[in-house]
């Protein structure tokens, strides 16, 4: 049965470059459109509200990261379980994996929304929000939190749609919401002068439209038919999904923790420098979102690789797994090298897109680009390798690798280096963590692909 499924499924027979093109391009576009939500808001807020508005979106960003973490746990976990089951010829179980993943997204998304509404101001204070920024942040998050369930559903559901063999549909769902968000941002922020509230309303309207399109597809999947029984939570099924999605989800939660510590450190050490509290927060927020555009290519490649690797590993076609990984990381290196050159040579024009600022504002932004993001050309290795281990059903290794950069290396460096170097220590923590994480990832994947089963013809 499994052999027959392999023959019928294009994931098992089409040339790898063609498969990568089919799955990674829509995935990259979907990730880029997701990043556009943040970039577009930052552009309109920066050019209408100014530095304080930029700082407000940065202190609110950990909540968005939390939502993406949930989306990845159930989205990537559900997609990996779905494709592994399909590769093994277990269609019935594949439908349960998909259904339980969707239920998990909506339930936890609703929980995050309620917690954010009930405890918003204490949460923002815990995030290190200065008093001068608090009003802007409360306005923005009070509205955007209403869209958290849809944000999770769109991002997580996109992985399931790609796993079902329709990456172009996932791309169109995200693209529709991003275009609407951009149009409404211009109308609400510039046209109607609604400021932070206008940007927030534009964001959630786009998210609800994207979620509606994704939901319409998932009710009529290509390869399985979802019914109410598939959506009913099952402990073993849900735990399988969550274990396979733990690595990318944990990586996002680690990013959230690091972002919280980073914001507090930037505020504290900024206050003891020429920059003050707000400038480091505003610059870090903008640059993290610009970097998210670069990472959209890397994560999109990684996500497009996932169904190819999962299916072929489940079908015991190990040489196709190896060739798929090596081709993807080669593309990832080229993209990362290009991003490195842009960040090193053109930081001022980039920062200028998000409004004017003082000389100190520009100085810190340029340093952040050139120092913190110095090892951008290595930053493709860790996420691609971590996701590959998850895709082949080895979530523990995937989870460990997902923790290397954020928790094992970056977090201690953010805390320790500023004690000696002041705010500059935060900047130098980035490249050190990136370099160490890349080395560990190369060690793990070399051991995995060095096994005999990957070396056949």
C-alpha positions in Angstrom: 0.0 0.0 0.0 2.8 2.4 0.9 4.6 1.7 -2.3 1.5 2.3 -4.3 1.0 5.6 -2.5 4.5 6.6 -3.3 4.0 6.0 -7.0 0.8 8.0 -7.0 2.0 11.0 -4.9 4.1 13.5 -6.8 6.2 14.1 -3.6 7.7 10.7 -4.1 8.4 10.8 -7.8 8.8 14.4 -9.2 12.3 15.9 -9.6 13.4 17.6 -6.4 14.1 21.0 -8.0 10.6 21.0 -9.4 9.0 20.0 -6.1 11.0 22.7 -4.3 9.8 25.3 -6.7 6.2 24.2 -6.3 6.2 24.2 -2.5 8.8 26.8 -1.5 7.8 29.7 -3.8 4.2 29.8 -2.5 5.5 29.3 1.1 7.9 32.2 0.7 5.2 34.4 -0.7 2.9 33.5 2.2 5.7 34.3 4.7 6.5 37.6 3.0 2.8 38.6 3.0 2.7 37.7 6.7 5.8 39.9 7.3 4.1 42.7 5.3 1.5 43.0 8.0 4.2 44.1 10.4 6.2 46.1 7.9 3.2 48.0 6.5 2.0 48.9 10.0 5.5 50.0 10.9 5.7 52.2 7.8 2.4 54.0 8.4 2.9 54.3 12.1 6.5 55.5 11.8 5.5 58.2 9.2 2.4 59.4 11.2 3.0 58.8 14.9 6.8 58.7 14.9 9.4 57.1 17.2 7.0 56.5 20.1 4.6 54.6 17.8 7.5 52.5 16.5 8.5 51.7 20.0 4.9 50.7 20.9 4.7 48.1 18.1 8.0 46.7 19.3 6.8 46.1 22.9 3.6 44.6 21.6 5.5 42.2 19.3 6.0 39.4 21.9 2.3 38.7 21.8 2.4 38.3 18.0 5.4 35.9 18.4 3.3 33.9 21.0 0.6 33.5 18.4 3.0 32.4 15.7 4.4 29.8 18.1 1.0 28.3 18.6 0.4 28.4 14.8 3.7 26.5 14.2 3.1 23.9 16.9 -0.2 22.9 15.4 0.5 23.9 11.8 3.9 22.4 11.2 3.2 19.6 13.7 -0.1 18.8 12.0 1.5 19.0 8.5 4.4 16.8 9.4 2.1 14.2 11.0 -0.3 14.4 8.0 2.5 13.9 5.4 4.2 11.1 7.4 0.9 9.3 7.6 0.2 9.9 3.9 3.6 8.6 3.0 3.0 5.5 5.0 -0.5 5.0 3.3 -2.5 5.9 6.4 -5.1 8.2 5.0 -7.6 7.8 7.7 -5.2 8.8 10.5 -3.9 11.7 8.4 -7.4 13.3 8.5 -7.4 13.1 12.3 -4.1 14.8 12.5 -5.3 17.7 10.4 -8.6 18.1 12.3 -7.0 18.0 15.7 -4.5 20.6 14.6 -7.2 23.0 13.5 -9.1 22.6 16.8 -5.9 23.2 18.8 -5.2 26.5 16.9 -8.7 27.9 17.5 -8.9 26.9 21.2 -5.5 28.3 22.1 -6.0 31.4 19.9 -9.1 32.3 21.8 -7.3 31.8 25.1 -4.5 34.2 24.1 -7.1 36.7 23.0 -9.0 36.6 26.3 -5.8 36.8 28.4 -4.6 39.8 26.4 -7.9 41.6 26.8 -8.2 41.0 30.5 -4.6 41.7 31.6 -3.3 44.0 28.8 -1.7 46.8 30.8 0.1 44.6 33.4 1.4 42.5 30.5 2.8 45.5 28.7 4.4 46.8 31.9 6.0 43.3 32.3 7.3 43.7 28.7 9.3 46.8 29.7 7.0 49.4 28.2 8.1 53.0 29.1 5.3 55.3 30.4 5.8 57.5 27.3 4.9 54.5 25.1 2.2 52.8 27.2 -0.8 54.7 25.7 0.2 53.9 22.1 0.8 50.3 23.0 -2.5 49.8 24.8 -4.4 51.3 21.9 -2.7 49.1 19.4 -2.8 45.7 21.3 -6.4 46.2 22.6 -7.5 46.0 19.0 -5.0 43.6 17.4 -5.6 41.0 20.1 -9.1 40.6 18.7 -7.5 39.0 15.7 -5.2 36.6 17.5 -7.3 33.5 16.8 -7.4 34.4 13.1 -3.7 35.2 13.0 -3.0 31.7 14.4 -5.5 30.0 12.1 -4.1 31.7 9.0 -0.5 30.9 9.7 -1.1 27.4 11.0 -3.7 26.5 8.5 -1.3 27.5 5.7 1.0 24.7 6.6 -1.9 22.2 6.5 -3.0 23.6 3.1 0.5 23.1 1.7 0.7 19.6 3.2 -2.6 18.8 1.3 -0.7 19.7 -1.9 -2.1 23.2 -2.5 0.7 25.7 -1.7 -0.7 28.2 -4.1 -3.9 28.4 -2.1 -2.0 29.1 1.1 -0.2 31.9 -0.7 -3.4 33.5 -2.0 -5.0 33.4 1.4 -2.1 35.3 3.0 -1.7 37.6 0.0 -5.4 38.7 0.0 -5.2 39.7 3.7 -1.9 41.6 3.2 -3.2 43.6 0.2 -6.4 44.5 2.2 -4.3 45.5 5.2 -2.1 47.8 3.1 -5.1 49.5 1.5 -6.9 50.0 4.8 -3.7 51.2 6.5 -3.5 54.0 3.9 -7.1 54.8 4.3 -7.3 54.6 8.1 -3.9 56.1 9.1 -3.3 58.7 6.4 -6.7 59.2 5.0 -8.7 59.3 8.3 -5.9 60.2 10.7 -6.7 57.3 13.1 -3.1 56.6 14.0 -2.3 53.5 16.0 -6.0 52.5 16.1 -6.3 52.7 12.3 -3.2 50.5 11.8 -4.6 48.0 14.3 -8.1 47.8 12.7 -6.5 47.4 9.2 -4.5 44.5 10.5 -7.3 42.4 12.0 -9.7 43.0 9.1 -7.1 41.6 6.8 -6.5 38.6 9.1 -10.2 37.8 9.3 -10.5 37.8 5.5 -7.5 35.5 5.1 -8.8 33.2 7.8 -12.1 32.9 6.0 -10.5 32.0 2.7 -8.2 29.4 4.5 -11.2 27.9 6.3 -13.2 27.6 3.1 -10.4 25.5 1.6 -9.8 23.3 4.6 -13.5 22.3 4.6 -12.9 20.9 1.1 -9.4 19.4 1.1 -8.0 17.6 -1.9 -6.7 14.4 -0.3 -8.9 14.0 2.8 -12.5 14.9 3.8 -12.7 16.5 7.2 -15.8 15.9 9.3 -16.8 16.8 12.9 -15.2 13.6 14.2 -11.8 14.6 12.9 -12.1 17.9 14.8 -13.0 16.3 18.1 -9.8 16.5 20.3 -8.1 13.2 20.8 -5.3 13.0 23.4 -2.9 10.8 21.5 -3.5 12.5 18.2 -3.0 15.9 19.6 0.1 15.0 21.5 1.6 13.5 18.3 0.9 16.8 16.4 2.3 18.9 19.2 5.5 16.7 19.6 6.2 17.2 15.9 5.5 20.9 16.0 7.4 21.4 19.3 10.7 22.4 17.7 9.5 25.4 15.6 6.9 26.4 18.2 9.6 26.3 21.0 11.8 28.4 18.8 9.2 31.0 18.6 8.5 31.0 22.3 12.3 31.3 22.8 12.2 34.3 20.5 9.4 35.8 22.6 11.4 35.3 25.8 14.4 36.8 24.2 12.4 39.7 22.9 11.0 40.4 26.4 14.5 40.4 27.9 15.9 42.4 25.0 13.2 45.1 25.4 13.9 45.5 29.1 17.6 45.5 28.5 17.3 48.1 25.7 15.2 50.3 27.9 17.5 50.0 30.9 20.9 50.4 29.2 19.4 52.9 26.7 18.5 55.1 29.7 22.1 55.0 30.8 23.4 56.0 27.4 23.1 58.9 25.0 20.2 57.2 23.3 17.6 57.2 26.1 14.8 54.7 26.6 12.8 55.1 23.4 15.4 55.1 20.7 16.8 51.6 21.2 13.3 50.2 21.5 12.1 51.9 18.3 15.2 50.9 16.3 15.1 47.3 17.4 11.5 47.1 16.5 12.0 48.3 13.0 15.1 46.2 12.4 13.6 43.0 13.7 10.7 43.5 11.3 13.1 44.2 8.4 15.0 41.1 9.3 11.7 39.2 9.3 11.4 40.0 5.6 14.8 38.2 5.0 13.7 35.4 7.3 10.5 35.0 5.3 12.7 33.5 2.5 14.5 31.2 4.9 11.5 30.0 6.8 9.5 29.8 3.5 12.2 27.5 2.1 12.2 25.5 5.3 8.4 25.1 5.3 8.3 24.2 1.6 10.9 21.5 2.3 8.9 20.0 5.1 6.2 18.0 3.1 8.9 16.8 0.6 11.2 15.5 3.4 8.3 14.1 5.5 6.7 12.1 2.7 9.9 10.7 1.4 11.2 9.8 4.8 7.9 8.0 5.6 8.2 6.2 2.2 11.9 5.2 3.0 13.2 7.2 0.1 16.2 8.5 2.1 18.3 9.7 -0.8 15.5 12.1 -1.9 15.5 13.4 1.7 19.3 14.2 1.5 19.2 15.8 -1.9 16.2 17.9 -0.9 17.9 19.2 2.2 21.2 20.0 0.4 19.6 21.8 -2.4 17.5 23.9 0.0 20.4 25.0 2.1 22.4 25.9 -1.0 19.6 28.3 -2.0 19.4 29.5 1.6 23.0 30.4 1.6 22.7 32.6 -1.5 19.7 34.4 -0.1 21.5 34.9 3.3 24.6 36.3 1.6 22.6 38.8 -0.3 20.8 39.9 2.8 24.1 40.3 4.6 25.3 42.7 1.9 22.1 44.8 2.0 22.2 45.1 5.8 25.9 46.0 5.8 25.9 48.6 3.0 22.4 50.1 3.0 21.2 50.5 6.6 20.5 54.2 6.4 18.1 54.1 3.4 16.2 51.2 5.0 15.7 53.0 8.3 14.7 56.1 6.5 11.6 54.3 5.1 10.1 54.3 8.6 10.2 58.0 9.3 12.7 60.6 10.3 14.7 60.5 13.6 17.5 62.2 15.5 21.2 61.7 14.8 21.3 59.3 17.8 18.3 57.4 16.4 20.1 56.9 13.0 23.4 56.1 14.7 22.0 53.3 16.8 20.0 51.8 13.9 23.0 51.6 11.7 25.0 49.9 14.5 22.2 47.5 15.1 22.1 46.5 11.4 25.9 46.1 11.0 26.8 44.5 14.3 23.8 42.5 15.6 23.0 41.1 12.1 26.6 40.6 11.1 26.3 36.8 10.7 23.2 37.0 8.6 24.9 34.9 6.0 24.9 31.9 8.4 21.4 32.3 9.7 19.8 29.9 7.2 21.4 26.8 8.7 19.8 26.5 12.1 16.1 26.9 11.2 16.4 24.7 8.1 18.2 21.9 10.0 15.9 22.1 13.0 12.8 21.9 10.8 14.3 19.0 8.9 14.7 16.9 12.0 11.1 17.7 12.9 9.9 16.7 9.4 11.6 13.2 9.6 10.0 12.5 12.9 12.9 13.3 15.3 11.3 16.2 17.3 13.7 16.0 20.2 16.7 16.9 18.0 14.7 19.5 16.2 13.6 21.1 19.5 17.2 21.2 20.8 18.5 22.9 17.7 15.6 25.3 17.8 16.7 26.4 21.3 20.4 26.8 20.5 20.4 30.4 19.1 17.7 31.9 21.3 17.9 30.3 24.7 21.2 28.5 25.0 23.4 31.2 23.4 21.6 34.6 22.8 19.7 34.9 26.1 22.7 34.5 28.4 24.8 36.8 26.2 22.1 39.5 26.2 22.1 39.4 30.0 25.9 39.1 30.5 27.7 41.2 27.9 25.9 44.5 28.7 27.2 44.2 32.3 30.7 44.7 30.8 30.0 46.6 27.6 26.8 48.5 28.3 24.2 48.7 25.5 26.9 47.7 22.9 26.9 44.3 24.6 23.4 43.7 23.3 24.6 44.3 19.8 27.5 41.9 20.0 25.4 39.2 21.5 23.7 38.7 18.2 26.6 37.6 15.9 28.1 35.4 18.7 24.9 33.5 19.1 24.4 33.2 15.4 27.8 31.7 14.8 27.6 29.2 17.6 24.1 28.0 16.6 25.3 27.5 13.0 28.2 25.3 14.2 26.0 23.1 16.3 23.5 22.7 13.5 26.2 21.6 11.0 27.5 19.0 13.5 24.0 17.5 14.0 23.0 17.4 10.3 26.4 16.0 9.2 26.0 13.1 11.6 22.4 12.4 10.4 23.2 12.6 6.7 26.4 10.6 7.2 24.3 7.5 7.9 24.5 4.8 5.2 20.7 4.9 4.4 21.1 8.4 2.9 24.0 7.3 0.5 22.1 5.1 -2.0 21.6 6.0 -5.6 
